[in-house]
């Protein structure tokens, strides 16, 4: 497969996963072939995801199962970024975690004591909110009470949703908003559009002309703009063609994609 002249200009790419490479369990048509074509052409690739539910190793397994080559060093997750932040700024603190077991493990590995399931769960020093399909009213209460008592509130991102085959499902941003509303305090976030994931990705990629590819204006494209990287918006996930057209007319200074393509496959091929 020949690469489009547009893609030939770049040495390396930072690819989003949800809504760019796959939707839930299904690969987006053409995405796996596009990754193979990029690798065959010698382009370096790092995957950078705001999905906090799985580990880098989980994503590598999923990529391989769909037919795309990857190693753990190729995957930058927001869970890993939160672990790095906590390990460098808040080791030995106590934590309450809304998130999957993978997220809890990241927090433990950073050196914090996780209070979930103990009598002290509403008195944690740090509250971490990450997307999960296992969340209860008790979780929201313990998180909100801890924050009201002075805990730092850290979310993995503000993604309101993530794409699934039957429509967008509530994402980390929806859970974070619930805690913020109940605690009457705004937290900080680590994932895109904050620059950390792309800084880690660039560390791994090294120097070169870099293109970011993602499906969301408010995360992928905004983070690329903040990192002064070119970006391509694909319309297979969280952004409609109509929203993309409006983004093209945004004033100078607002995050705008350098390229809009129907899909990763079309971006890499240059044709639908
Ligand atoms: Mg995405």
Boltz pocket constraint, residues with backbone or C-beta under 6 A from the ligand:
constraints:
  - pocket:
      binder: B
      contacts: [[A, 16], [A, 17], [A, 18], [A, 19], [A, 20], [A, 214], [A, 215], [A, 216], [A, 237]]
      max_distance: 6.0
